[in-house]
Amino acid sequence: AEVQDFGGGKRRVEGFAINYAQYLSYHFYICEKPELTVRLCQGWTFGAAAFMRRSMVYKIDYKDRNKSIACYLPEGAAPDKSAVEELHQMTALEETLDRLRGVTGFFQGDRQGIEKIIVTPDFHKGAGIPIGTVMMTKGFVVPQAMGNDINCGMRFYVTDLPEERIREKLPELTKKIRHVFFEGGRQIPMTGRQRQALFCCGLEGILDTCQDAGGRGLWRYYQPQIQEKWLNRTAFRGSIKVDGTEGLEDFIGSYGELTYDDQIGTIGGGNHFLEIQRVAEIYDGQTANVWKVKKGAVAVMLHSGSLTIGHHSGLLNRRICQDIYPAGLPHPQNKIYLIPESEAVQDPWRRFWQVSGNAANFGFANRLFLGFMIQDVFSGVLGECGMELLYDAPHNYIWKKQIGGEDYYIHRKGACRAGGCEEMEGTEFAYYGEPVMIPGSMGSSSYLLRGMGNQDALWSASHGAGRKKSRGDAIKGNDEAFHRFMEKFHIITPIDPARTDLKGRADILKKWEESVRAEAPYAYKDIDQVVAVHGVHQMAAPVARLEPILTVKA
């Protein structure tokens, strides 16, 4: 809504009225103090939300909550109704905090709380906490506010390949990709010592133990000197140091024996992918030149996380939270729990960071080996080629940040860190800002940006375009749009629908088509509009736009 002040106490409110079927109705009142009420159709008010737009920033104010939430959206877009409702339920965390403050010794010190919440332009409903939510707290952490796929993130490579070499070898590349990614061609043997080092020290642990594999399988692409250099192009150096593991003994296996597992080097389902792209446009020539991003060249962008290891850690974190919740207090109705930074719960605090670190370290390693897998494909089909890491970063994690000499915790669920020059001081990105990778939907453009360190936006950016249709809705209808999309788009999945032995398997082909429909472009917001918001609000500045050549989906 836009508010015009004509003086003398007269104001005019102009905005949009939306009726969300059986859920929410937004009513505008032209008055001196405009307000926007939100009511459920059953007739009771769960609070009230107001969306005041100022140059594409909405303020979400719930009358039964203490803080406004900045909502960065494309101009003219309305916040998703289900995400707004979910966000309201999440912010009942304030009530949980009030109850816990009454328990002697639960918190340490007299200052703990939610300092700020913002939502990024790809804001949409999640599972308990919306995707695109960034929350800064003091004195405690909320494990659910980083999601279960801990250290789900992005990895980006530049190559010296021209687009033409990829297109002329598409059939051969398709066959090789399907073999390496889906038909047992990964070949990533590891000893128990290596897996233990991976979980406790991340990529530094892999560096220290790489000789165990003896160059077998994909380890032939592991060059210690290069990988040591690339640690500085990875958030946290890809290495979150913890003292041990919990519940992973069977996965780790025998200390000195080389074995294989079914997790490392796996893309994962849903919106995870590996994409071979062409650099279509350069917007910031100076930064692109330093980052070796050249128009017309081929790049590789991949999106994956910690898979079942992350979900294992997420379950452990929930158990830790529930175990320390004071007996006799009503449990949170939204089922969102916290862990205080307190001497009274030192061991649960340590366990939380340990199991979260295990999962985060696995996420870094998983993306590392996915990179080796596509390098193996290129080498096998195209011969030797140059492939250099630009950056690897999570968008599901909790960052500790010092502000004014005090510690705060920034939780990001489906949101990238977008540090500016100050935040990247001491790294090779200090003069340009942190690389930010924002993929579009399958088949649409993706963007490479540089972070601008916007404190108002909690140094954050989107992690994608964001859904506008649920997976269930995307599967239904949209036939014409889907067939147009499939005619011009090259997608590689575990199932090859052109196989002759599948022609009579309507059940398998139906499931395959539904999985592709669920991720088709019409299910997502317009990536160009989402990226534009980042530039307007100095969250991140575009460096290059990339277009897909082929996409690998599990």
C-alpha positions as CSV (number, residue, x, y, z in Angstrom):
1,A,0.0,0.0,0.0
2,E,1.1,3.5,-0.7
3,V,0.3,6.3,1.7
4,Q,-0.1,9.9,0.5
5,D,-0.2,12.7,3.1
6,F,-2.2,15.8,2.0
7,G,-1.8,17.6,5.4
8,G,-4.5,18.6,7.8
9,G,-4.8,15.0,9.0
10,K,-6.0,13.7,5.6
11,R,-4.3,10.7,4.1
12,R,-5.1,8.4,1.2
13,V,-4.2,4.7,1.1
14,E,-3.8,3.1,-2.2
15,G,-3.1,-0.6,-2.5
16,F,-4.3,-4.0,-3.6
17,A,-7.0,-6.0,-2.1
18,I,-6.6,-9.8,-2.2
19,N,-9.0,-12.5,-1.3
20,Y,-7.2,-15.7,-0.5
21,A,-10.3,-18.0,-0.9
22,Q,-11.0,-19.7,2.4
23,Y,-7.9,-18.6,4.2
24,L,-7.3,-14.9,4.5
25,S,-9.0,-11.6,3.5
26,Y,-7.1,-8.3,3.4
27,H,-9.2,-5.2,4.0
28,F,-8.0,-1.7,3.4
29,Y,-9.3,1.3,5.4
30,I,-8.9,4.9,4.2
31,C,-8.2,6.7,7.5
32,E,-5.6,8.8,9.2
33,K,-3.8,5.6,10.5
34,P,-4.3,3.0,7.8
35,E,-4.3,-0.6,8.9
36,L,-4.7,-3.9,7.2
37,T,-6.5,-6.6,9.0
38,V,-6.3,-10.3,8.4
39,R,-9.1,-12.6,9.5
40,L,-9.8,-16.3,9.1
41,C,-13.1,-17.1,7.5
42,Q,-14.1,-19.0,10.6
43,G,-14.5,-15.5,12.1
44,W,-11.6,-15.2,14.6
45,T,-8.5,-13.1,14.2
46,F,-5.1,-14.8,14.6
47,G,-3.5,-11.4,14.6
48,A,-3.2,-8.8,11.9
49,A,-0.6,-8.4,9.2
50,A,0.2,-5.2,7.3
51,F,2.1,-5.0,4.2
52,M,3.5,-1.5,3.6
53,R,5.4,-1.3,0.3
54,R,8.2,1.1,-0.2
55,S,10.2,0.5,-3.3
56,M,9.5,-3.3,-3.3
57,V,10.0,-3.8,0.5
58,Y,7.0,-4.9,2.4
59,K,6.7,-4.7,6.2
60,I,4.9,-7.7,7.8
61,D,3.5,-6.6,11.1
62,Y,1.5,-9.1,13.2
63,K,-0.5,-7.3,15.9
64,D,0.2,-10.1,18.4
65,R,4.0,-10.1,17.7
66,N,6.7,-7.6,18.8
67,K,8.7,-7.1,15.6
68,S,8.2,-6.0,12.0
69,I,9.6,-8.4,9.4
70,A,11.1,-6.9,6.2
71,C,9.9,-8.7,3.2
72,Y,11.9,-8.2,0.0
73,L,9.7,-9.0,-3.0
74,P,9.4,-8.1,-6.7
75,E,7.3,-5.0,-7.2
76,G,3.6,-5.7,-7.4
77,A,4.0,-9.2,-5.9
78,A,2.0,-10.2,-2.9
79,P,3.5,-12.4,-0.2
80,D,2.4,-16.0,-0.5
81,K,-0.6,-16.5,1.9
82,S,0.6,-19.9,3.2
83,A,4.1,-18.6,3.8
84,V,2.7,-15.6,5.7
85,E,0.6,-17.9,7.8
86,E,3.6,-20.2,8.4
87,L,5.8,-17.2,9.3
88,H,3.2,-16.1,11.9
89,Q,3.2,-19.6,13.5
90,M,7.0,-19.6,13.5
91,T,7.1,-16.2,15.3
92,A,5.2,-17.8,18.2
93,L,8.8,-18.5,19.2
94,E,8.4,-15.2,21.1
95,E,5.9,-16.9,23.4
96,T,8.2,-19.8,24.0
97,L,11.0,-17.4,24.9
98,D,8.7,-15.6,27.4
99,R,7.9,-18.9,29.1
100,L,11.6,-20.0,29.2
101,R,12.7,-16.7,30.7
102,G,10.7,-17.6,33.8
103,V,12.7,-20.7,34.4
104,T,15.6,-19.9,36.7
105,G,19.0,-20.7,35.1
106,F,17.7,-21.7,31.7
107,F,19.3,-18.7,30.0
108,Q,22.6,-17.1,30.8
109,G,22.6,-13.4,31.3
110,D,19.7,-11.1,31.0
111,R,19.6,-10.4,27.3
112,Q,18.3,-13.0,24.9
113,G,15.8,-12.7,22.1
114,I,15.0,-12.5,18.4
115,E,16.9,-9.5,17.2
116,K,15.6,-9.3,13.7
117,I,13.8,-11.4,10.9
118,I,13.8,-10.7,7.2
119,V,12.6,-12.8,4.3
120,T,14.3,-12.9,0.9
121,P,12.7,-12.4,-2.5
122,D,12.2,-16.2,-3.0
123,F,10.1,-16.4,0.2
124,H,7.6,-19.3,0.1
125,K,6.2,-22.0,2.4
126,G,8.5,-24.5,3.9
127,A,8.0,-27.1,6.6
128,G,7.4,-25.2,9.8
129,I,9.6,-22.3,8.8
130,P,9.3,-20.7,5.4
131,I,12.0,-20.9,2.8
132,G,13.9,-17.6,2.5
133,T,13.7,-16.8,6.2
134,V,16.7,-15.2,7.9
135,M,16.7,-14.7,11.6
136,M,19.2,-13.2,14.0
137,T,19.1,-14.2,17.6
138,K,21.1,-13.5,20.7
139,G,21.7,-16.1,23.5
140,F,20.2,-19.1,21.7
141,V,19.9,-21.0,18.4
142,V,16.9,-22.6,16.7
143,P,18.0,-25.8,14.8
144,Q,14.8,-25.9,12.7
145,A,15.7,-22.4,11.3
146,M,18.4,-23.9,9.1
147,G,16.2,-26.8,7.9
148,N,17.0,-30.5,8.0
149,D,19.2,-30.5,4.8
150,I,22.0,-28.9,6.8
151,N,24.5,-27.2,4.5
152,C,22.4,-27.5,1.4
153,G,24.3,-25.1,-0.8
154,M,25.8,-24.2,-4.2
155,R,29.1,-24.8,-5.9
156,F,30.1,-23.0,-9.1
157,Y,32.9,-23.7,-11.6
158,V,34.2,-21.8,-14.6
159,T,35.7,-23.8,-17.5
160,D,37.6,-23.2,-20.7
161,L,35.0,-25.0,-22.8
162,P,33.1,-23.2,-25.5
163,E,29.4,-23.9,-25.7
164,E,29.7,-25.5,-29.2
165,R,31.8,-28.4,-27.8
166,I,29.1,-29.3,-25.4
167,R,26.3,-29.1,-27.9
168,E,28.0,-31.2,-30.6
169,K,28.6,-34.0,-28.1
170,L,25.2,-33.9,-26.3
171,P,24.4,-37.6,-27.0
172,E,27.7,-38.9,-25.7
173,L,27.6,-36.6,-22.7
174,T,24.1,-37.7,-21.9
175,K,25.1,-41.3,-21.9
176,K,28.2,-40.7,-19.8
177,I,26.4,-38.6,-17.3
178,R,23.7,-41.1,-16.8
179,H,26.3,-43.8,-16.2
180,V,28.4,-41.8,-13.8
181,F,25.6,-40.2,-11.8
182,F,22.9,-42.9,-11.8
183,E,24.3,-46.3,-13.0
184,G,27.1,-47.0,-10.5
185,G,29.9,-45.1,-12.2
186,R,30.8,-42.8,-9.3
187,Q,33.7,-44.9,-7.9
188,I,34.4,-43.0,-4.6
189,P,36.1,-45.4,-2.3
190,M,36.9,-44.2,1.2
191,T,38.4,-45.7,4.4
192,G,36.8,-45.3,7.8
193,R,39.7,-43.0,8.7
194,Q,38.7,-40.7,5.8
195,R,35.0,-40.6,6.7
196,Q,35.9,-39.9,10.3
197,A,38.2,-37.0,9.2
198,L,35.5,-35.8,6.7
199,F,32.8,-35.6,9.5
200,C,35.1,-34.0,12.0
201,C,37.3,-31.7,9.9
202,G,35.4,-31.3,6.5
203,L,37.5,-30.6,3.4
204,E,40.7,-30.2,5.5
205,G,40.1,-33.7,6.8
206,I,39.9,-35.0,3.3
207,L,43.1,-33.2,2.4
208,D,44.9,-34.8,5.4
209,T,43.8,-38.3,4.5
210,C,43.5,-38.3,0.7
211,Q,46.4,-40.7,0.3
212,D,44.3,-43.5,1.8
213,A,42.4,-43.9,-1.5
214,G,45.6,-44.3,-3.5
215,G,44.2,-42.4,-6.5
216,R,41.5,-45.0,-7.1
217,G,38.3,-44.0,-8.9
218,L,37.4,-40.3,-8.8
219,W,40.3,-39.7,-6.4
220,R,42.5,-39.4,-9.6
221,Y,41.1,-35.9,-10.0
222,Y,42.0,-34.9,-6.4
223,Q,45.1,-32.7,-6.6
224,P,46.1,-31.8,-3.0
225,Q,47.8,-28.5,-3.9
226,I,44.8,-27.2,-5.9
227,Q,42.3,-28.4,-3.3
228,E,44.3,-26.7,-0.5
229,K,44.1,-23.4,-2.5
230,W,40.4,-23.9,-3.1
231,L,39.7,-24.1,0.6
232,N,39.9,-20.3,0.6
233,R,37.1,-20.3,-2.1
234,T,34.7,-22.2,0.2
235,A,32.7,-20.8,3.1
236,F,34.2,-21.9,6.4
237,R,37.0,-23.3,4.3
238,G,34.7,-26.2,3.9
239,S,35.8,-27.3,7.4
240,I,33.8,-27.0,10.6
241,K,36.0,-28.5,13.3
242,V,34.2,-30.8,15.8
243,D,35.4,-33.4,18.2
244,G,33.5,-36.5,17.2
245,T,30.4,-38.0,15.6
246,E,27.1,-39.4,16.9
247,G,25.2,-42.3,15.4
248,L,27.4,-42.5,12.3
249,E,29.6,-45.4,13.3
250,D,28.1,-47.9,10.9
251,F,28.4,-45.4,8.0
252,I,32.0,-44.6,8.8
253,G,33.0,-48.3,8.7
254,S,36.3,-50.0,9.2
255,Y,39.2,-47.6,10.0
256,G,41.7,-48.9,7.3
257,E,39.4,-50.6,4.8
258,L,38.4,-49.0,1.5
259,T,34.6,-49.3,1.0
260,Y,31.9,-47.6,-0.9
261,D,28.7,-45.9,0.3
262,D,25.5,-44.8,-1.4
263,Q,25.5,-41.2,-0.2
264,I,28.7,-39.3,-1.2
265,G,28.4,-37.9,-4.7
266,T,24.6,-37.8,-4.8
267,I,22.5,-34.9,-6.0
268,G,19.4,-35.5,-4.0
269,G,15.8,-35.0,-5.0
270,G,13.4,-32.0,-5.3
271,N,15.0,-28.9,-6.6
272,H,18.6,-30.1,-6.4
273,F,20.6,-30.3,-9.6
274,L,23.8,-30.1,-11.5
275,E,23.6,-27.8,-14.5
276,I,26.0,-27.2,-17.4
277,Q,25.4,-23.5,-18.4
278,R,26.6,-20.9,-20.9
279,V,27.5,-17.4,-19.8
280,A,24.9,-15.4,-21.7
281,E,25.5,-11.9,-20.5
282,I,28.1,-10.0,-18.4
283,Y,26.8,-7.0,-16.3
284,D,29.9,-6.3,-14.3
285,G,33.0,-6.7,-16.5
286,Q,35.6,-5.9,-13.9
287,T,34.3,-8.5,-11.4
288,A,33.7,-11.1,-14.1
289,N,37.2,-10.7,-15.4
290,V,38.7,-11.3,-12.0
291,W,36.5,-14.3,-11.4
292,K,37.4,-15.6,-14.9
293,V,33.7,-15.6,-16.1
294,K,33.7,-15.1,-19.8
295,K,30.8,-14.5,-22.1
296,G,30.0,-17.6,-24.2
297,A,32.1,-19.9,-22.0
298,V,30.7,-23.0,-20.2
299,A,30.1,-23.0,-16.4
300,V,28.9,-25.6,-14.0
301,M,26.5,-24.8,-11.2
302,L,25.5,-27.5,-8.7
303,H,23.0,-27.5,-5.9
304,S,23.0,-30.2,-3.3
305,G,23.3,-30.8,0.5
306,S,24.0,-33.3,3.2
307,L,21.2,-35.8,2.2
308,T,20.4,-38.5,4.8
309,I,23.3,-37.4,7.0
310,G,21.7,-33.9,7.3
311,H,18.3,-35.5,8.2
312,H,20.0,-37.7,10.8
313,S,21.5,-34.6,12.4
314,G,18.2,-32.8,12.2
315,L,16.5,-35.5,14.1
316,L,19.3,-35.6,16.7
317,N,19.0,-31.8,17.1
318,R,15.3,-32.0,17.7
319,R,15.8,-34.7,20.3
320,I,18.5,-32.5,22.0
321,C,16.0,-29.6,22.1
322,Q,13.2,-31.6,23.6
323,D,15.4,-33.3,26.2
324,I,16.4,-30.0,27.7
325,Y,12.9,-28.4,27.6
326,P,11.9,-27.8,31.2
327,A,9.5,-30.4,32.6
328,G,6.1,-28.9,33.5
329,L,6.1,-26.2,30.9
330,P,3.6,-26.4,28.0
331,H,5.5,-27.5,24.8
332,P,5.4,-25.0,21.9
333,Q,2.3,-25.5,19.7
334,N,4.4,-24.7,16.6
335,K,6.9,-27.5,17.7
336,I,9.8,-25.1,17.2
337,Y,12.4,-25.4,20.0
338,L,15.6,-23.6,20.9
339,I,18.9,-24.4,22.6
340,P,20.3,-21.7,24.9
341,E,23.9,-20.6,25.0
342,S,24.2,-21.4,28.7
343,E,26.6,-23.1,31.2
344,A,23.6,-25.0,32.5
345,V,23.3,-26.9,29.1
346,Q,26.9,-27.0,28.0
347,D,26.8,-30.6,26.8
348,P,23.6,-30.2,24.7
349,W,25.1,-27.0,23.2
350,R,28.3,-28.9,22.3
351,R,26.3,-31.8,20.9
352,F,24.2,-29.5,18.7
353,W,27.3,-27.9,17.1
354,Q,28.9,-31.3,16.7
355,V,26.1,-33.1,14.9
356,S,25.4,-29.9,12.8
357,G,29.1,-29.7,11.9
358,N,29.1,-33.4,10.9
359,A,26.3,-32.8,8.4
360,A,27.7,-29.5,7.1
361,N,31.1,-31.1,6.5
362,F,29.4,-33.9,4.6
363,G,27.6,-31.3,2.5
364,F,30.9,-29.7,1.4
365,A,32.4,-33.1,0.6
366,N,29.3,-34.1,-1.4
367,R,29.5,-31.1,-3.6
368,L,33.3,-31.6,-4.0
369,F,32.8,-35.1,-5.4
370,L,29.9,-34.1,-7.6
371,G,32.4,-31.7,-9.2
372,F,34.8,-34.6,-9.8
373,M,32.0,-36.5,-11.3
374,I,31.2,-33.9,-14.0
375,Q,35.0,-33.5,-14.5
376,D,35.1,-37.3,-15.2
377,V,32.3,-36.9,-17.7
378,F,34.1,-34.0,-19.5
379,S,37.4,-35.9,-19.6
380,G,35.9,-39.1,-20.9
381,V,33.9,-37.4,-23.7
382,L,35.7,-34.2,-24.5
383,G,39.3,-34.8,-23.4
384,E,41.2,-32.8,-20.8
385,C,39.7,-29.4,-20.0
386,G,40.2,-26.6,-17.5
387,M,37.7,-26.5,-14.6
388,E,38.2,-24.0,-11.8
389,L,36.2,-23.5,-8.6
390,L,34.9,-20.0,-8.1
391,Y,33.0,-20.5,-4.8
392,D,31.1,-23.0,-2.6
393,A,28.6,-21.8,0.0
394,P,25.7,-23.1,2.1
395,H,22.2,-21.6,2.2
396,N,21.0,-23.8,5.1
397,Y,23.1,-23.1,8.2
398,I,23.6,-20.9,11.3
399,W,26.4,-18.4,11.3
400,K,28.0,-16.9,14.4
401,K,28.6,-13.2,14.0
402,Q,30.2,-10.6,16.3
403,I,28.5,-7.2,16.2
404,G,29.8,-4.5,18.6
405,G,31.8,-7.0,20.5
406,E,28.7,-9.2,21.2
407,D,27.8,-12.6,19.7
408,Y,24.8,-13.1,17.6
409,Y,23.5,-16.1,15.5
410,I,22.2,-15.6,12.0
411,H,20.0,-18.5,10.9
412,R,19.5,-18.9,7.2
413,K,17.0,-21.4,5.7
414,G,17.0,-21.2,1.9
415,A,19.0,-18.0,1.9
416,C,22.6,-17.2,0.8
417,R,25.1,-15.1,2.8
418,A,25.9,-12.0,0.7
419,G,28.8,-10.5,2.4
420,G,30.3,-7.3,1.1
421,C,33.9,-6.2,0.9
422,E,34.1,-5.7,4.7
423,E,32.7,-9.1,5.5
424,M,35.1,-10.7,2.9
425,E,38.2,-8.9,4.3
426,G,41.2,-11.2,4.3
427,T,39.9,-13.3,1.4
428,E,40.5,-13.1,-2.4
429,F,36.9,-11.6,-2.6
430,A,37.7,-8.6,-0.4
431,Y,37.6,-6.1,-3.3
432,Y,34.4,-7.3,-4.9
433,G,32.2,-9.0,-2.4
434,E,31.1,-12.6,-1.8
435,P,30.0,-14.6,-4.9
436,V,26.3,-15.3,-4.7
437,M,24.7,-17.9,-6.9
438,I,21.0,-17.6,-7.6
439,P,19.6,-20.4,-9.9
440,G,16.4,-20.0,-11.7
441,S,13.9,-22.8,-12.2
442,M,14.9,-25.7,-14.3
443,G,15.1,-24.4,-17.9
444,S,15.4,-20.7,-17.0
445,S,18.3,-18.3,-16.5
446,S,20.5,-18.4,-13.4
447,Y,22.5,-15.5,-12.0
448,L,25.9,-14.9,-10.5
449,L,26.1,-11.9,-8.2
450,R,28.4,-10.2,-5.8
451,G,27.3,-9.6,-2.2
452,M,27.0,-6.0,-1.0
453,G,26.9,-6.6,2.7
454,N,23.5,-5.0,3.4
455,Q,23.0,-5.1,7.2
456,D,19.3,-4.3,6.9
457,A,18.9,-7.5,4.9
458,L,21.1,-9.3,7.4
459,W,23.9,-9.7,4.8
460,S,21.6,-12.2,2.9
461,A,20.2,-13.0,-0.5
462,S,17.9,-15.5,-2.2
463,H,19.0,-19.0,-2.9
464,G,16.7,-19.4,-6.0
465,A,13.6,-18.1,-7.7
466,G,11.2,-19.5,-5.1
467,R,8.1,-21.5,-5.7
468,K,4.8,-20.0,-6.8
469,K,3.1,-23.4,-7.2
470,S,3.3,-26.3,-4.8
471,R,4.7,-29.6,-6.3
472,G,1.1,-31.0,-6.2
473,D,-0.3,-28.0,-8.2
474,A,2.6,-28.0,-10.7
475,I,1.9,-31.6,-11.6
476,K,-1.7,-30.9,-12.5
477,G,-2.6,-29.4,-15.9
478,N,-0.2,-26.9,-17.5
479,D,0.0,-29.4,-20.4
480,E,0.8,-26.9,-23.2
481,A,3.5,-25.1,-21.1
482,F,5.0,-28.4,-20.1
483,H,5.3,-29.8,-23.7
484,R,6.8,-26.5,-24.9
485,F,9.3,-26.7,-22.1
486,M,10.3,-30.3,-22.9
487,E,10.7,-29.6,-26.6
488,K,13.6,-27.1,-26.0
489,F,15.1,-28.3,-22.8
490,H,17.7,-31.1,-22.3
491,I,17.2,-32.9,-18.9
492,I,19.0,-36.0,-17.8
493,T,17.4,-38.1,-15.0
494,P,17.9,-41.6,-13.7
495,I,15.1,-42.8,-16.0
496,D,15.6,-42.4,-19.8
497,P,12.0,-42.1,-21.1
498,A,13.2,-43.0,-24.6
499,R,14.3,-46.5,-23.6
500,T,12.4,-49.1,-25.7
501,D,11.8,-51.4,-22.7
502,L,9.9,-48.6,-20.9
503,K,7.4,-47.9,-23.7
504,G,4.9,-50.3,-22.1
505,R,5.5,-49.1,-18.5
506,A,2.9,-46.3,-18.2
507,D,3.3,-46.4,-14.4
508,I,7.0,-45.6,-14.5
509,L,6.7,-43.0,-17.2
510,K,3.9,-41.3,-15.3
511,K,6.0,-41.0,-12.2
512,W,8.9,-39.7,-14.3
513,E,6.8,-37.0,-15.9
514,E,5.3,-35.9,-12.6
515,S,8.8,-35.5,-11.1
516,V,9.8,-33.3,-14.0
517,R,6.5,-31.3,-14.0
518,A,7.0,-30.5,-10.3
519,E,10.2,-28.6,-11.1
520,A,9.1,-27.0,-14.4
521,P,9.6,-23.3,-14.9
522,Y,5.9,-22.4,-14.5
523,A,6.1,-23.7,-10.9
524,Y,8.6,-20.9,-9.9
525,K,8.7,-17.2,-9.7
526,D,10.3,-15.1,-12.5
527,I,14.0,-15.2,-11.7
528,D,14.7,-11.9,-13.5
529,Q,12.3,-10.1,-11.1
530,V,13.7,-11.8,-8.1
531,V,17.3,-10.8,-9.0
532,A,16.2,-7.2,-9.7
533,V,15.1,-6.9,-6.1
534,H,18.7,-7.6,-4.9
535,G,20.1,-4.8,-7.0
536,V,17.5,-2.2,-6.0
537,H,18.1,-2.9,-2.3
538,Q,21.8,-3.3,-2.5
539,M,21.7,-6.9,-1.3
540,A,23.8,-8.2,-4.2
541,A,24.8,-6.8,-7.6
542,P,24.5,-8.9,-10.8
543,V,27.8,-10.0,-12.4
544,A,26.5,-12.4,-15.1
545,R,23.5,-14.2,-16.4
546,L,23.7,-17.8,-17.4
547,E,21.5,-20.0,-19.5
548,P,21.2,-23.8,-19.2
549,I,22.6,-26.2,-21.8
550,L,21.6,-29.3,-19.9
551,T,20.4,-30.2,-16.4
552,V,21.0,-33.3,-14.4
553,K,18.2,-34.1,-11.9
554,A,17.9,-37.1,-9.6
